C-alpha cells in the first residue's frame, strides 16, 4: 500500500532522464506535442534505416563539431523507429559521442512515449466479417482482437469515424451480442457471444482505458443505522499496452446517489461519504481480458432508497507503453548469450540440458536506469511474460514457476521453470515492458439501480 512519500517520489522523476523506466505521470488528455518532432520518419520496414542509423552513429565521433551536431539532429529526425538500432552508449569510444547518443535516446523515447500514451484510433464503415474486423483492429490500432462468432457467416455493420479503440469496442458490444471474455489467456482481447444484457456487457471508454462497474452491492452496516453501497469497478488498458500496477486513492473518488425515503415521490441528489476515505491501494495489474478490479465503499444513510449512482474518480496505472520480445532459439541457447534492444539487455545465466524435465532457464534483465519499480517486492512483475514457443506446433507454453533471485539497481534476475523439456526446434521468448510511465485513467458515469 503506497504512502504519501512514495507518491511524491513518483511525480518527481522525469521520463526524459528515466529513458525506459519513467515514473513521471503522463495523462493522455494533457500531453502536448512539445518541441521535438520527427521529420518524415522512415517506416520501420525501410531497409535503409539500420545502415542510416549506423552511419550517423559513426559521425557522432567526428572531429568536426558541425558533423557531430548534424548527426545528432539527424538521428532525432529519424523518429522513434530508429530506437531499436541505437547501440549502448558504452560501445562508443569517447565521452562526447556517448553523451550525444544518450540525448538522442532520451528525445526519441519522449516522442514514443507521447505517441504510445495516446489512445489508438480506427476508421471503418460497412458490413464486415469477424476476420476482417480482426485484421482492421490490428492494422489500424496495433491491438490484437479475436471475435469468437457463432458461425463463419456472421457479419457486423459498423460506422467508425476516427473512434478510439475502446469506443469502437463499446459500439461493437452495443450492436451485437458480444462480450469481453474475462477467462481467456494471452494478450489478445477476446470477444464471445453472451446472453447478458447490453448494460451488463457495456464498457465506458476513457482514452486508452475502458471502465466497467461490474456490480453494486448494498449491505447493512452491523450495529449502526444505514448501509454500505459497495461498488465493484474494473479498468482495462488497450492490449498493445503492458500495465504493471494500478494505484487507487480513495480521496480521488466521489459517489453521489439519487435517493428518496419511503413515501417520497421526488428523489434528491445526495453526496455519499466513503467508508474508508483514506484508503490507498497498490494493485498488480490483471491481464488484458480480466483487467484490474477494486472496490469503493460508500455509506448510504438510513432509510434512503437509491435509484441511481453517479460515480467519478481516477486511478494511476503504471504501464509499459511498449512490449519488446526477445527470442532465443533453443538450439543456440547457452549461458552468457545476450540480446540488447531498446535500452534493455537480456542475458541467459543458466539453462537446463536438452530434454531435461522440467526445463529451467535463468536470465538477467538489465535496464539502463533504475527506479522504484525495481524494489524487491515489485520486481517479479517484470517477468510475468515468458514462454516457450514449440517449434513443431507453434503453440505457446507458459512457465509453471517463477523465482526472482535478485532485484537491485535496475537489474533483476529470475529463473523460469517449464513443465516440459526444451527441444532444439523450440524458441524461448521473453517479453520486457519498455517506456514505463504513469498514465491517469479517469471515470465519470451514472449507473441506474436495477429493481
Secondary structure as the mmCIF struct_conf table of DSSP 4:
data_model
#
loop_
_struct_conf.conf_type_id
_struct_conf.id
_struct_conf.beg_label_comp_id
_struct_conf.beg_label_asym_id
_struct_conf.beg_label_seq_id
_struct_conf.end_label_comp_id
_struct_conf.end_label_asym_id
_struct_conf.end_label_seq_id
HELX_RH_AL_P HELX_RH_AL_P1 UNK A 4 UNK A 12
BEND BEND1 UNK A 13 UNK A 13
HELX_RH_AL_P HELX_RH_AL_P2 UNK A 15 UNK A 18
TURN_TY1_P TURN_TY1_P1 UNK A 19 UNK A 20
BEND BEND2 UNK A 21 UNK A 21
STRN STRN1 UNK A 25 UNK A 26
TURN_TY1_P TURN_TY1_P2 UNK A 28 UNK A 30
BEND BEND3 UNK A 35 UNK A 35
BEND BEND4 UNK A 39 UNK A 40
HELX_LH_PP_P HELX_LH_PP_P1 UNK A 41 UNK A 43
TURN_TY1_P TURN_TY1_P3 UNK A 44 UNK A 45
TURN_TY1_P TURN_TY1_P4 UNK A 47 UNK A 47
HELX_RH_AL_P HELX_RH_AL_P3 UNK A 48 UNK A 59
TURN_TY1_P TURN_TY1_P5 UNK A 60 UNK A 61
BEND BEND5 UNK A 63 UNK A 64
HELX_RH_AL_P HELX_RH_AL_P4 UNK A 65 UNK A 77
TURN_TY1_P TURN_TY1_P6 UNK A 78 UNK A 78
HELX_RH_3T_P HELX_RH_3T_P1 UNK A 80 UNK A 85
HELX_LH_PP_P HELX_LH_PP_P2 UNK A 86 UNK A 88
HELX_RH_3T_P HELX_RH_3T_P2 UNK A 89 UNK A 91
BEND BEND6 UNK A 92 UNK A 94
HELX_RH_AL_P HELX_RH_AL_P5 UNK A 95 UNK A 117
BEND BEND7 UNK A 118 UNK A 118
HELX_LH_PP_P HELX_LH_PP_P3 UNK A 119 UNK A 120
STRN STRN2 UNK A 121 UNK A 129
HELX_RH_AL_P HELX_RH_AL_P6 UNK A 130 UNK A 141
STRN STRN3 UNK A 145 UNK A 148
BEND BEND8 UNK A 150 UNK A 151
TURN_TY1_P TURN_TY1_P7 UNK A 152 UNK A 153
STRN STRN4 UNK A 155 UNK A 164
HELX_RH_AL_P HELX_RH_AL_P7 UNK A 165 UNK A 174
BEND BEND9 UNK A 175 UNK A 177
STRN STRN5 UNK A 178 UNK A 180
TURN_TY1_P TURN_TY1_P8 UNK A 182 UNK A 183
BEND BEND10 UNK A 186 UNK A 188
STRN STRN6 UNK A 189 UNK A 193
BEND BEND11 UNK A 196 UNK A 196
HELX_RH_AL_P HELX_RH_AL_P8 UNK A 198 UNK A 201
STRN STRN7 UNK A 204 UNK A 206
TURN_TY1_P TURN_TY1_P9 UNK A 207 UNK A 208
STRN STRN8 UNK A 209 UNK A 220
HELX_LH_PP_P HELX_LH_PP_P4 UNK A 221 UNK A 221
TURN_TY1_P TURN_TY1_P10 UNK A 222 UNK A 223
BEND BEND12 UNK A 224 UNK A 226
STRN STRN9 UNK A 227 UNK A 237
TURN_TY1_P TURN_TY1_P11 UNK A 239 UNK A 240
BEND BEND13 UNK A 241 UNK A 241
STRN STRN10 UNK A 242 UNK A 249
HELX_RH_3T_P HELX_RH_3T_P3 UNK A 250 UNK A 252
STRN STRN11 UNK A 254 UNK A 261
TURN_TY1_P TURN_TY1_P12 UNK A 262 UNK A 263
BEND BEND14 UNK A 265 UNK A 266
STRN STRN12 UNK A 268 UNK A 274
TURN_TY1_P TURN_TY1_P13 UNK A 275 UNK A 278
STRN STRN13 UNK A 280 UNK A 284
TURN_TY1_P TURN_TY1_P14 UNK A 288 UNK A 290
STRN STRN14 UNK A 292 UNK A 300
HELX_LH_PP_P HELX_LH_PP_P5 UNK A 301 UNK A 301
TURN_TY1_P TURN_TY1_P15 UNK A 302 UNK A 303
STRN STRN15 UNK A 304 UNK A 329
HELX_RH_3T_P HELX_RH_3T_P4 UNK A 330 UNK A 332
TURN_TY1_P TURN_TY1_P16 UNK A 335 UNK A 336
STRN STRN16 UNK A 338 UNK A 341
TURN_TY1_P TURN_TY1_P17 UNK A 342 UNK A 343
STRN STRN17 UNK A 344 UNK A 351
HELX_LH_PP_P HELX_LH_PP_P6 UNK A 352 UNK A 353
TURN_TY1_P TURN_TY1_P18 UNK A 354 UNK A 355
BEND BEND15 UNK A 357 UNK A 358
STRN STRN18 UNK A 359 UNK A 367
BEND BEND16 UNK A 368 UNK A 369
HELX_RH_3T_P HELX_RH_3T_P5 UNK A 372 UNK A 374
BEND BEND17 UNK A 375 UNK A 375
TURN_TY1_P TURN_TY1_P19 UNK A 376 UNK A 378
HELX_RH_3T_P HELX_RH_3T_P6 UNK A 379 UNK A 383
BEND BEND18 UNK A 384 UNK A 384
STRN STRN19 UNK A 386 UNK A 389
TURN_TY1_P TURN_TY1_P20 UNK A 391 UNK A 393
STRN STRN20 UNK A 396 UNK A 398
BEND BEND19 UNK A 400 UNK A 400
STRN STRN21 UNK A 401 UNK A 408
TURN_TY1_P TURN_TY1_P21 UNK A 409 UNK A 410
STRN STRN22 UNK A 411 UNK A 418
BEND BEND20 UNK A 419 UNK A 420
TURN_TY1_P TURN_TY1_P22 UNK A 424 UNK A 425
STRN STRN23 UNK A 427 UNK A 448
HELX_LH_PP_P HELX_LH_PP_P7 UNK A 449 UNK A 450
#
